[in-house]
Amino acid sequence: MVGSIKLDPYRCMVMVDDKEVVLAPIEFAILKILMENRGKVLSRESLLTKIWGYDFEGNDRVVDNHIKKLRQALGSASSQVKTVFKKGYKLEER
């Protein structure tokens, strides 16, 4: 649990303020990685590598689009996903 976000990796379930949030698989994977590294800044490149693998040939801005979708899905907890200018993203308690 980080702030108001609870993640159950075994049931692939996310709860925000005790309400279930439905995430696409990529957004779920990003949230899981951010939660495992709470408070640490993760670069776009590291997220790309962890989710898509080393052989991903697309643009690193694909991460930005998935972060945007993740924030929309998290609703009131979206402010916990922080953008760190020219560095990447991190998840904070609140």
C-alpha positions as a Python dict, from the first residue, in 0.01 Angstrom:
ca = {
    (1, 'M'): (0, 0, 0),
    (2, 'V'): (126, 345, -93),
    (3, 'G'): (-95, 630, 25),
    (4, 'S'): (-449, 543, -82),
    (5, 'I'): (-336, 294, -349),
    (6, 'K'): (-345, -80, -274),
    (7, 'L'): (-215, -331, -525),
    (8, 'D'): (-273, -707, -509),
    (9, 'P'): (-28, -862, -759),
    (10, 'Y'): (-174, -1211, -719),
    (11, 'R'): (-525, -1107, -817),
    (12, 'C'): (-406, -826, -1050),
    (13, 'M'): (-628, -587, -859),
    (14, 'V'): (-583, -221, -770),
    (15, 'M'): (-787, -35, -510),
    (16, 'V'): (-799, 340, -450),
    (17, 'D'): (-980, 448, -134),
    (18, 'D'): (-1126, 95, -114),
    (19, 'K'): (-1276, 117, -464),
    (20, 'E'): (-1154, -114, -739),
    (21, 'V'): (-972, 50, -1029),
    (22, 'V'): (-946, -135, -1358),
    (23, 'L'): (-609, -95, -1530),
    (24, 'A'): (-477, -220, -1862),
    (25, 'P'): (-188, -467, -1825),
    (26, 'I'): (82, -209, -1909),
    (27, 'E'): (-53, 48, -1662),
    (28, 'F'): (-76, -225, -1397),
    (29, 'A'): (288, -321, -1463),
    (30, 'I'): (401, 43, -1441),
    (31, 'L'): (214, 96, -1114),
    (32, 'K'): (359, -225, -968),
    (33, 'I'): (714, -116, -1055),
    (34, 'L'): (654, 234, -914),
    (35, 'M'): (512, 83, -593),
    (36, 'E'): (807, -154, -556),
    (37, 'N'): (1036, 150, -589),
    (38, 'R'): (827, 403, -398),
    (39, 'G'): (999, 737, -351),
    (40, 'K'): (1270, 653, -606),
    (41, 'V'): (1286, 824, -943),
    (42, 'L'): (1264, 578, -1232),
    (43, 'S'): (1370, 696, -1574),
    (44, 'R'): (1163, 635, -1884),
    (45, 'E'): (1442, 410, -2009),
    (46, 'S'): (1436, 192, -1698),
    (47, 'L'): (1057, 157, -1721),
    (48, 'L'): (1086, 69, -2090),
    (49, 'T'): (1345, -197, -2016),
    (50, 'K'): (1152, -348, -1725),
    (51, 'I'): (823, -368, -1916),
    (52, 'W'): (902, -396, -2286),
    (53, 'G'): (1255, -540, -2266),
    (54, 'Y'): (1590, -438, -2411),
    (55, 'D'): (1484, -497, -2771),
    (56, 'F'): (1207, -233, -2770),
    (57, 'E'): (1255, -17, -3077),
    (58, 'G'): (992, 251, -3014),
    (59, 'N'): (1017, 596, -2862),
    (60, 'D'): (1060, 635, -2485),
    (61, 'R'): (765, 878, -2487),
    (62, 'V'): (533, 576, -2499),
    (63, 'V'): (587, 566, -2121),
    (64, 'D'): (441, 918, -2092),
    (65, 'N'): (120, 803, -2263),
    (66, 'H'): (82, 509, -2026),
    (67, 'I'): (153, 731, -1722),
    (68, 'K'): (-122, 964, -1844),
    (69, 'K'): (-367, 672, -1869),
    (70, 'L'): (-256, 546, -1527),
    (71, 'R'): (-319, 885, -1368),
    (72, 'Q'): (-665, 906, -1526),
    (73, 'A'): (-755, 563, -1391),
    (74, 'L'): (-625, 639, -1039),
    (75, 'G'): (-855, 940, -1005),
    (76, 'S'): (-808, 1098, -662),
    (77, 'A'): (-476, 917, -614),
    (78, 'S'): (-331, 1042, -942),
    (79, 'S'): (-133, 1311, -761),
    (80, 'Q'): (81, 1038, -605),
    (81, 'V'): (243, 972, -945),
    (82, 'K'): (498, 1250, -974),
    (83, 'T'): (688, 1366, -1280),
    (84, 'V'): (1049, 1454, -1203),
    (85, 'F'): (1158, 1699, -1471),
    (86, 'K'): (1416, 1549, -1711),
    (87, 'K'): (1454, 1243, -1485),
    (88, 'G'): (1140, 1027, -1495),
    (89, 'Y'): (863, 931, -1256),
    (90, 'K'): (816, 833, -894),
    (91, 'L'): (534, 731, -661),
    (92, 'E'): (488, 919, -334),
    (93, 'E'): (278, 852, -25),
    (94, 'R'): (84, 1181, -74),
}
